[in-house]
Amino acid sequence: MKKIFTILFSIFIMISGYSQQFGLGTLLDDSLYANSPVAAPLMRGDYSDLPSSTSLKQYAPTPGNQGLYATCAGWSTAYGGRTILEAIGKDWSQAQIDSNTFSPSFVYNQIRRSSGCNEGTSLVDALDVLKKQGGEKFDDFGYDCARTIKPIDRVKAANYKIIEYREIATSSVKHKERYVKKSLAENRPVVIAFDCPYTFDRVRELWLPDSSDYKVWNRGHAMTVIAYDDNKYGGAFQLLNSWGTRWGNKGLAWIKYSDFDFFCKYAFELIDKSPSSPDSPDLSGTLNFIEMNGSPIVSDFNGKYFVTDKTYPSGTLFELHISNNEPAYVYAFSSDLTYVPYKIFPFNDRMVAYLPYKNNNVAIPDEESYNMLDTVSGPAYYCFLYSKKALNIDSLMNKVEADSGTFWDRITQVLKNDMVAENDIDFSYKNKIVFKAKSKGKSVVPVLVEIKHN
């Protein structure tokens, strides 16, 4: 009797269309993402001036198949995202891409909590492997639930570490499309944690959810976003899945922006090294101090740093906009004659200091708020560090505070081994502070602004 009931129940499941055809495996528990690294918010204009469509499909591998296993975090991050980054950097053909894919198992087998491939994992854990250890090629490690990681695997993987990854959207963020589109337009693949209704199993070219799909399913699945098109289906993203080429349109499918906004719970951008030319500046940017009335706070370069051309009273309100024109780690802190530094960027410990695009514009503290000169008499200092490598900014600020001399003396003393030579930096003021530098083996350009203040 029990056997007959089981058979009848299985038939019911298949008739209802809710049979388990494909593996899932991404955990959606918010606590798993509470400490994930986040992207710095750019100014609104950086998200509005984007091309109407962008596609990384030419760099994507032929979709693989995870089977019924819970390995999608490894497939989306390593096989999908990491392979795409490598293909962009090497400009591979499709044949080269498919013969150089990265193994989902090298990632998944390290983040599961038990043997086998049936346990869900978080995207953050998978991305941590790519950042800290790298990825191993599929040809070397394969798709193997039983395989353990050996020292030689870690040696091979170390050549393929990503620079950073950043959370660009969460379930609480509306209009996620603007952030995902920006990443794709900058040649950065995006991996997503997706709450997956059963109807998603039956997608062909475009997924059109049923009215009953708009609820919480807690069926987490990870995929790679590879394209967007504002004019396709009223605006849609293209997804690279890991359910084989018989799903969707040869393993790919489109989803409308509005549906993406509802079902995407987390989105992460993958960041790799950006190529640079030895003959061109590899660190550059602008700083813009603007009074509340819209007038620029003009400053002059004294050969070492910038000093305002007039004195400003306590309580002066001003906007502060910073940008970088090459990918760089950017840090900023302020101080006064007490020489106690106060960090003003990144805004918190979760925020990634790396600004990876060719043009990033950030308002400090944001576009709706002003900075204010305090009541401490004497000059106010604003220091900006543009770096080719990550810095321990808290340790650096402590050293600046503990050192002696002027604020500039303290900064240069702390950075002396990493500072780009003065004659390799071009400073100017053109309605805002502008600099261009060739690092030539060094890594940090300090830009100091002294606001005269009474």
Backbone torsions as a table, in degrees:
resi	resn	phi	psi	omega
1	MET	NA	-42.7	179.9
2	LYS	-62.7	-39.4	-179.8
3	LYS	-64.3	-41.7	179.6
4	ILE	-63.8	-42.9	178.0
5	PHE	-59.3	-42.4	-179.4
6	THR	-62.7	-42.9	179.6
7	ILE	-64.1	-45.6	-179.8
8	LEU	-63.2	-39.5	178.8
9	PHE	-63.8	-40.7	179.4
10	SER	-64.3	-39.9	178.3
11	ILE	-63.7	-41.3	179.0
12	PHE	-60.4	-44.4	-179.4
13	ILE	-60.7	-42.5	-179.2
14	MET	-68.4	-39.6	179.8
15	ILE	-65.4	-39.8	-178.5
16	SER	-71.9	-9.8	177.5
17	GLY	84.1	9.3	-175.1
18	TYR	-107.8	23.9	175.9
19	SER	-69.8	149.1	-179.1
20	GLN	-79.8	100.1	-178.1
21	GLN	-93.5	-28.1	-172.5
22	PHE	-134.5	154.6	177.1
23	GLY	-79.1	150.9	176.2
24	LEU	-117.0	-130.2	169.1
25	GLY	123.9	7.4	177.0
26	THR	-103.5	126.4	-179.4
27	LEU	-77.5	140.2	-176.6
28	LEU	-110.3	9.4	-179.9
29	ASP	-62.1	119.3	-176.2
30	ASP	-57.9	-29.7	-178.4
31	SER	-64.1	-25.4	-180.0
32	LEU	-72.7	-17.9	-176.5
33	TYR	-113.2	6.6	-173.3
34	ALA	-64.5	-27.1	-177.4
35	ASN	-116.0	18.2	-179.4
36	SER	-68.7	147.6	178.9
37	PRO	-66.1	137.6	-175.6
38	VAL	-116.2	155.9	178.2
39	ALA	-81.1	145.8	173.3
40	ALA	-69.9	136.7	177.8
41	PRO	-70.8	126.9	176.6
42	LEU	-87.6	167.6	178.1
43	MET	-69.7	152.7	-172.2
44	ARG	-54.3	-36.1	-178.6
45	GLY	-62.1	-26.2	-179.7
46	ASP	-68.9	-21.5	-179.3
47	TYR	-98.7	-11.0	-174.8
48	SER	-95.8	-28.7	-176.2
49	ASP	-96.1	67.6	-177.9
50	LEU	-118.2	153.5	174.9
51	PRO	-62.7	155.5	-177.5
52	SER	-70.3	-17.5	177.0
53	SER	-154.8	149.9	175.9
54	THR	-148.7	140.6	179.0
55	SER	-137.7	134.2	172.3
56	LEU	-106.0	14.1	-176.4
57	LYS	-57.5	-35.9	-178.1
58	GLN	-65.0	-17.1	179.5
59	TYR	-102.5	-1.8	-175.1
60	ALA	-86.6	142.7	176.2
61	PRO	-72.9	160.1	171.6
62	THR	-59.0	129.4	-174.9
63	PRO	-54.0	134.1	176.3
64	GLY	-92.4	-176.3	-175.8
65	ASN	-133.8	115.0	178.9
66	GLN	-80.1	-6.9	-176.9
67	GLY	66.5	-146.0	179.7
68	LEU	-90.6	8.2	-177.5
69	TYR	-80.4	161.4	-176.5
70	ALA	-95.4	47.5	-168.9
71	THR	-107.4	15.4	-171.4
72	CYS	-63.0	-27.1	177.6
73	ALA	-61.9	-39.6	176.7
74	GLY	-69.8	-38.4	179.7
75	TRP	-66.8	-45.6	-175.7
76	SER	-70.2	-39.3	-175.5
77	THR	-83.1	-47.9	-174.9
78	ALA	-87.8	-61.4	-177.8
79	TYR	-62.7	-40.8	-179.8
80	GLY	-86.3	-73.9	-172.3
81	GLY	-62.0	-47.7	-176.7
82	ARG	-67.4	-37.9	178.0
83	THR	-64.1	-41.7	179.2
84	ILE	-62.0	-45.4	178.5
85	LEU	-58.8	-43.8	-179.7
86	GLU	-66.5	-39.2	179.7
87	ALA	-65.8	-37.6	177.0
88	ILE	-63.9	-46.4	-178.5
89	GLY	-65.5	-33.0	-177.6
90	LYS	-99.0	-8.1	-178.0
91	ASP	53.0	53.2	-177.1
92	TRP	-76.8	156.1	169.0
93	SER	-79.6	170.3	-179.7
94	GLN	-60.7	-40.2	179.6
95	ALA	-63.2	-40.9	178.7
96	GLN	-66.4	-38.6	178.5
97	ILE	-61.3	-49.4	-176.0
98	ASP	-67.6	-22.3	177.9
99	SER	-93.9	1.8	-179.7
100	ASN	-130.3	26.7	178.8
101	THR	-68.8	161.6	180.0
102	PHE	-102.4	146.0	-174.1
103	SER	-74.1	126.9	173.2
104	PRO	-69.0	-28.3	-176.4
105	SER	-72.5	-32.1	178.1
106	PHE	-59.9	-36.0	177.3
107	VAL	-80.0	-54.8	-173.1
108	TYR	-61.2	-42.0	-175.1
109	ASN	-64.4	-15.3	179.2
110	GLN	-95.0	-15.8	-175.0
111	ILE	-111.3	-8.0	175.0
112	ARG	-71.6	156.7	-177.6
113	ARG	-101.1	-4.7	177.2
114	SER	-149.4	168.6	-178.0
115	SER	-68.8	163.5	-179.1
116	GLY	87.8	-174.6	-175.5
117	CYS	-125.8	30.8	-175.0
118	ASN	-107.4	7.4	-176.0
119	GLU	-109.6	133.8	178.9
120	GLY	-69.6	156.0	-179.8
121	THR	-138.6	169.5	177.5
122	SER	-95.8	151.9	176.7
123	LEU	-66.0	-33.5	-179.5
124	VAL	-61.6	-43.1	178.5
125	ASP	-61.9	-40.7	179.5
126	ALA	-65.2	-43.6	-179.9
127	LEU	-67.6	-33.0	175.8
128	ASP	-60.6	-38.8	177.9
129	VAL	-61.8	-45.1	-179.2
130	LEU	-64.1	-34.6	-179.6
131	LYS	-77.8	-43.4	-173.3
132	LYS	-88.8	-30.2	-176.9
133	GLN	-117.6	-29.9	-176.5
134	GLY	99.3	-163.7	179.7
135	GLY	-132.7	147.4	177.5
136	GLU	-105.9	145.0	-176.4
137	LYS	-65.3	148.4	179.5
138	PHE	-59.1	-40.6	-179.0
139	ASP	-62.6	-24.2	-178.8
140	ASP	-92.0	-32.4	-173.9
141	PHE	-118.3	-26.9	176.5
142	GLY	70.2	-165.0	175.5
143	TYR	-116.5	93.2	-167.2
144	ASP	-141.1	110.2	-177.7
145	CYS	-70.1	-22.4	-175.0
146	ALA	-92.3	-9.4	-171.6
147	ARG	-79.2	137.4	176.0
148	THR	-99.8	158.4	-178.8
149	ILE	-84.1	127.5	178.8
150	LYS	-109.9	162.3	179.6
151	PRO	-53.6	-37.9	-179.4
152	ILE	-65.4	-31.1	177.6
153	ASP	-65.2	-42.3	179.9
154	ARG	-66.6	-35.3	177.8
155	VAL	-63.3	-45.3	179.4
156	LYS	-65.3	-40.2	-176.3
157	ALA	-68.9	-30.4	-174.9
158	ALA	-60.1	-20.9	178.6
159	ASN	-76.0	-8.1	-172.2
160	TYR	-128.5	36.6	175.4
161	LYS	-71.8	142.6	170.7
162	ILE	-83.3	156.6	180.0
163	ILE	-71.2	-50.6	-177.1
164	GLU	-153.3	165.3	162.3
165	TYR	-137.1	152.2	-175.1
166	ARG	-142.5	138.0	171.8
167	GLU	-73.3	124.4	-179.6
168	ILE	-111.6	-13.3	178.0
169	ALA	-160.0	149.0	175.5
170	THR	-128.4	178.0	-177.7
171	SER	-62.0	-26.5	-177.6
172	SER	-83.8	-10.2	-178.0
173	VAL	-83.6	129.2	175.8
174	LYS	-91.9	152.9	-179.2
175	HIS	56.0	53.0	178.2
176	LYS	-59.0	-22.8	-175.4
177	GLU	-59.2	-32.9	-176.7
178	ARG	-64.7	-35.7	-178.2
179	TYR	-79.5	-39.5	179.0
180	VAL	-68.4	-40.4	177.6
181	LYS	-60.9	-41.2	178.8
182	LYS	-60.4	-44.4	179.4
183	SER	-61.1	-47.9	-178.7
184	LEU	-64.1	-39.2	179.3
185	ALA	-64.2	-22.9	178.6
186	GLU	-98.3	17.4	178.2
187	ASN	63.7	36.4	176.5
188	ARG	-115.0	113.2	176.7
189	PRO	-65.5	154.8	-177.8
190	VAL	-124.0	132.9	174.3
191	VAL	-108.9	144.0	-173.4
192	ILE	-128.9	148.6	167.4
193	ALA	-99.4	121.8	-165.7
194	PHE	-123.7	130.8	175.2
195	ASP	-85.6	111.6	-160.0
196	CYS	-104.3	103.8	173.8
197	PRO	-65.7	160.9	-178.8
198	TYR	-64.4	-29.7	-178.1
199	THR	-66.4	-17.4	178.6
200	PHE	-65.8	-22.2	178.1
201	ASP	-62.7	-25.8	-170.5
202	ARG	-105.4	21.8	-178.7
203	VAL	-67.0	145.8	169.4
204	ARG	-111.9	-89.3	179.3
205	GLU	-95.1	-46.3	-178.1
206	LEU	-127.6	134.0	176.2
207	TRP	-87.1	123.0	176.0
208	LEU	-116.4	99.1	-177.2
209	PRO	-61.6	149.0	170.3
210	ASP	-73.4	159.7	178.7
211	SER	-60.0	-28.7	-179.5
212	SER	-79.0	-5.8	-177.5
213	ASP	-78.4	-19.6	-172.5
214	TYR	-81.3	75.4	177.3
215	LYS	-157.1	179.3	178.2
216	VAL	-83.6	125.6	-179.1
217	TRP	-106.4	-29.7	-174.3
218	ASN	56.7	37.8	173.2
219	ARG	-113.9	83.1	-173.1
220	GLY	-75.3	134.1	178.7
221	HIS	-141.6	140.1	-180.0
222	ALA	-106.9	137.6	177.6
223	MET	-142.4	171.3	179.5
224	THR	-111.9	128.9	176.9
225	VAL	-89.0	126.4	-173.2
226	ILE	-121.2	-7.2	-178.1
227	ALA	-163.5	159.2	168.8
228	TYR	-141.6	156.6	178.2
229	ASP	-151.9	114.1	-178.9
230	ASP	-66.2	-21.9	-174.9
231	ASN	-101.6	-0.4	-178.4
232	LYS	-99.8	120.9	180.0
233	TYR	56.6	30.3	-179.1
234	GLY	78.8	11.0	-177.8
235	GLY	113.6	114.2	-174.1
236	ALA	-153.3	157.3	172.8
237	PHE	-104.7	148.8	172.8
238	GLN	-103.5	133.1	-175.7
239	LEU	-111.0	137.5	169.8
240	LEU	-96.3	116.4	-177.5
241	ASN	-102.8	175.5	179.6
242	SER	-123.9	40.6	179.5
243	TRP	-113.6	23.9	177.9
244	GLY	81.4	174.1	-175.6
245	THR	-85.6	-5.2	177.6
246	ARG	-85.4	-14.8	175.6
247	TRP	-86.2	145.5	177.4
248	GLY	59.8	-143.8	176.1
249	ASN	-103.3	89.1	-178.4
250	LYS	57.9	38.6	175.3
251	GLY	93.3	-1.1	179.8
252	LEU	-118.4	158.3	175.8
253	ALA	-158.1	158.8	178.0
254	TRP	-105.4	150.8	176.3
255	ILE	-138.6	132.9	-179.6
256	LYS	-64.8	150.4	-179.9
257	TYR	-53.3	-43.6	-176.4
258	SER	-64.2	-38.6	178.2
259	ASP	-73.1	-37.8	174.8
260	PHE	-57.9	-43.2	-178.5
261	ASP	-60.9	-33.4	-177.2
262	PHE	-82.0	-45.2	-170.1
263	PHE	-93.5	-17.7	177.1
264	CYS	-79.9	122.5	-177.6
265	LYS	-96.4	-35.4	177.6
266	TYR	-145.5	144.2	176.9
267	ALA	-134.4	133.6	-178.0
268	PHE	-127.7	138.9	177.3
269	GLU	-97.6	134.2	175.9
270	LEU	-97.9	136.5	-174.2
271	ILE	-127.0	128.5	176.6
272	ASP	-117.2	175.2	176.9
273	LYS	-60.8	144.0	176.3
274	SER	-102.5	136.0	179.6
275	PRO	-67.3	148.1	177.7
276	SER	-139.3	155.2	179.6
277	SER	-100.3	133.8	-179.7
278	PRO	-64.3	-18.3	-178.5
279	ASP	-91.5	-4.0	-177.4
280	SER	-115.2	156.3	174.9
281	PRO	-57.9	137.4	177.3
282	ASP	-114.1	1.0	169.8
283	LEU	-139.9	124.0	179.3
284	SER	-160.9	160.3	179.3
285	GLY	178.4	-175.6	178.8
286	THR	-138.2	153.6	175.4
287	LEU	-130.8	131.8	-175.1
288	ASN	-131.1	112.5	175.5
289	PHE	-101.5	124.5	-173.4
290	ILE	-131.8	124.2	176.6
291	GLU	-63.7	161.4	-178.1
292	MET	-58.8	-29.2	179.7
293	ASN	-82.8	3.1	178.3
294	GLY	94.8	-5.3	-179.9
295	SER	-78.6	138.5	178.0
296	PRO	-71.4	145.3	171.2
297	ILE	-87.3	100.6	-172.0
298	VAL	-78.0	139.8	177.2
299	SER	-137.4	158.3	179.8
300	ASP	-120.1	146.6	179.6
301	PHE	-88.2	125.0	-176.1
302	ASN	-97.4	13.1	-178.8
303	GLY	102.6	-18.0	177.8
304	LYS	-129.1	-44.0	-178.5
305	TYR	-151.1	177.9	-176.0
306	PHE	-98.8	141.3	177.5
307	VAL	-130.7	133.8	-178.7
308	THR	-64.4	149.7	-176.2
309	ASP	-85.0	-3.6	173.7
310	LYS	-145.8	168.1	-177.0
311	THR	-96.8	139.6	-177.2
312	TYR	-116.6	140.8	-178.1
313	PRO	-80.0	160.7	172.9
314	SER	-56.8	145.0	-179.2
315	GLY	90.3	-5.9	177.7
316	THR	-60.8	129.2	178.1
317	LEU	-99.9	138.1	179.8
318	PHE	-153.0	152.8	173.3
319	GLU	-89.7	151.9	176.9
320	LEU	-133.9	116.6	179.1
321	HIS	-118.6	131.8	177.1
322	ILE	-122.4	153.3	176.9
323	SER	-145.9	160.0	168.5
324	ASN	-134.3	142.7	-175.1
325	ASN	-103.4	-5.6	169.1
326	GLU	-130.5	150.8	177.7
327	PRO	-54.6	135.2	-177.2
328	ALA	-162.2	155.1	165.8
329	TYR	-81.2	129.8	-176.9
330	VAL	-125.4	131.5	178.9
331	TYR	-132.2	151.1	178.0
332	ALA	-147.6	141.4	174.3
333	PHE	-147.4	158.0	-178.9
334	SER	-120.0	165.3	177.6
335	SER	-165.7	-176.4	176.4
336	ASP	-146.2	-158.1	-176.9
337	LEU	-70.4	-7.0	172.2
338	THR	-76.8	-19.0	-179.5
339	TYR	62.6	23.8	173.5
340	VAL	-92.2	113.1	-177.1
341	PRO	-76.3	147.3	177.1
342	TYR	-128.6	117.5	-176.1
343	LYS	-69.9	130.2	178.4
344	ILE	-118.4	-11.5	172.9
345	PHE	-159.6	133.3	-1.4
346	PRO	-61.4	159.1	-173.2
347	PHE	-73.0	-24.9	178.7
348	ASN	-155.3	175.6	-173.7
349	ASP	-71.6	-21.0	178.2
350	ARG	-80.1	-22.2	-173.3
351	MET	-74.0	131.4	179.5
352	VAL	-77.6	127.5	-179.0
353	ALA	-75.3	-15.2	-177.5
354	TYR	-76.9	121.8	175.5
355	LEU	-106.3	104.1	-161.9
356	PRO	-89.5	-5.4	-173.3
357	TYR	-91.2	171.0	177.6
358	LYS	-71.5	-23.1	179.2
359	ASN	-147.5	106.5	178.8
360	ASN	-116.2	132.0	178.1
361	ASN	-122.8	123.2	-176.4
362	VAL	-126.0	133.3	173.9
363	ALA	-97.4	131.5	178.9
364	ILE	-111.1	120.2	0.5
365	PRO	-82.0	-24.4	173.9
366	ASP	-168.7	178.2	-174.6
367	GLU	-75.0	-13.8	-178.8
368	GLU	-101.2	-0.7	-173.2
369	SER	-125.0	158.4	177.9
370	TYR	-113.7	156.4	166.8
371	ASN	-90.6	155.6	-179.3
372	MET	-137.2	135.4	173.9
373	LEU	-71.7	130.7	-175.3
374	ASP	-82.9	-169.0	-174.6
375	THR	-92.7	0.4	177.6
376	VAL	-74.4	119.5	-176.9
377	SER	-71.5	156.3	-179.0
378	GLY	102.5	176.3	-175.0
379	PRO	-63.7	147.0	171.4
380	ALA	-104.5	132.7	-176.8
381	TYR	-110.2	139.5	173.8
382	TYR	-129.1	118.0	-177.0
383	CYS	-114.2	132.6	-179.2
384	PHE	-123.4	129.3	179.9
385	LEU	-115.1	118.5	175.4
386	TYR	-104.6	121.7	-169.8
387	SER	-134.5	148.5	175.9
388	LYS	-86.6	-8.9	177.9
389	LYS	-134.8	159.5	179.8
390	ALA	-67.2	141.8	178.7
391	LEU	-116.7	150.2	170.7
392	ASN	-86.7	86.8	-170.0
393	ILE	-65.8	-34.5	179.6
394	ASP	-66.1	-43.0	176.9
395	SER	-64.5	-40.8	-179.6
396	LEU	-62.9	-43.3	179.2
397	MET	-64.5	-37.2	177.4
398	ASN	-62.6	-38.6	178.8
399	LYS	-68.5	-38.6	177.0
400	VAL	-61.1	-44.3	179.9
401	GLU	-64.0	-38.2	-175.9
402	ALA	-79.9	-17.1	-177.1
403	ASP	-75.8	-174.7	-179.3
404	SER	-129.2	166.9	-179.2
405	GLY	98.4	-170.2	178.1
406	THR	-68.8	168.6	-179.8
407	PHE	-61.3	-40.6	178.1
408	TRP	-64.1	-42.3	178.3
409	ASP	-59.2	-42.1	-178.8
410	ARG	-64.4	-44.7	-178.8
411	ILE	-62.9	-48.1	-177.3
412	THR	-67.6	-32.5	178.1
413	GLN	-66.7	-42.3	-178.9
414	VAL	-69.1	-34.5	-175.0
415	LEU	-99.3	7.7	-167.3
416	LYS	-54.9	-33.0	-177.8
417	ASN	-80.9	-16.0	-175.2
418	ASP	-115.9	-10.6	-175.2
419	MET	-67.0	134.7	172.2
420	VAL	-66.4	139.1	-178.2
421	ALA	-59.5	141.8	-176.7
422	GLU	-56.8	-37.9	-178.3
423	ASN	-76.6	-1.7	174.9
424	ASP	-103.1	8.2	178.5
425	ILE	-121.3	132.9	176.9
426	ASP	-108.8	110.8	178.0
427	PHE	-103.2	142.6	175.4
428	SER	-156.4	165.9	174.3
429	TYR	-123.2	117.6	-179.6
430	LYS	-134.3	74.3	-172.8
431	ASN	66.3	-4.3	171.8
432	LYS	-165.4	166.2	179.7
433	ILE	-76.1	132.7	-178.3
434	VAL	-130.6	139.2	173.2
435	PHE	-144.2	150.3	173.9
436	LYS	-138.3	137.8	-176.1
437	ALA	-144.1	149.5	169.3
438	LYS	-111.3	117.4	-169.6
439	SER	-69.6	-35.4	176.8
440	LYS	48.8	52.4	175.9
441	GLY	90.4	-14.4	173.6
442	LYS	-92.4	-176.4	-171.8
443	SER	-137.8	-17.7	-170.8
444	VAL	-127.6	134.0	170.0
445	VAL	-111.4	115.0	174.1
446	PRO	-90.5	132.0	175.7
447	VAL	-119.0	113.5	-177.1
448	LEU	-108.9	134.5	177.0
449	VAL	-122.4	125.1	176.6
450	GLU	-106.5	116.5	176.6
451	ILE	-94.4	115.1	176.6
452	LYS	-65.8	134.2	-165.1
453	HIS	-149.3	134.0	174.6
454	ASN	-131.9	NA	NA
